[in-house]
Every structure is written in structure tokens, then in C-alpha cells.
């Protein structure tokens, strides 16, 4: 959850900075570093959760998750290039913010309720 929140906050800040036309390098670089840190917090947990229900075929699950990740990256790259306005980072920061918001929404509206329901059935208190 912390990784998703960090990714959402940092990408939204980058988007706001782009919309304001204020992109000083000493401010942008730390924002990008924090965004990559958030990605580093998110991905190991996401991969573990993807493999957890299917431990016998974890290799195939990992390969499928990697394939989906690469395909989404290629699609995002194409969208950024298609919407590039020729002089700003708006297409990149807007897509980064959108993807972060969608990931956070998916977690809060889909994954988290399932986790809470599963924990209440097992008898583990939800955090």
C-alpha cells in the first residue's frame, strides 16, 4: 500500500509540475527517483501475490506476469509517443499519473476487499 501511495503522490506531483510548466531538474530528478523507489516496493509484492495461488506453476505465472508487464510497457510507450506535443513531458507524466491512480484504485476496490474477506474467513484480523 505504501508503494502505491508513494507512486500516486509522486506521479501526481510530476503531472502538476508539468501542467504548471515548472520542471526544474533538481526537483524533477528526486521525484523520478521516488517514483522508481515506489515501483521497487510494488513489484516484488505484486509478483508474490500473483504466484501465491499457483505455487506449482510459479515459473509459468512469473513468465506470464513478465509478459504482461512488457506488453503494458510497450503500449504505454506507444501512447506517450502518440500524444507527445513536441515540447513538454505532459504525455509521459499524465500517463504515469493515470497508471498510478488506476493501480491504487484496483488495489483499494478489488484486491484489498478480497484480502479482507479472506482474512475474516480464516480468522486473521484485517489490518
Secondary structure, 3 states (H helix, E strand, C coil): CHHHHHHHHHHHHHHHHHHHCCCCHHHHHHHHHHHHHHHHHHHHHHHHHHHHCCHHHHHHHHHHHHHHHHHHHHHHHHHHHHCCCCCCCHHHHHHHHHHHHHHHHHHHHHHHHHHHHHHHHHCCCCC
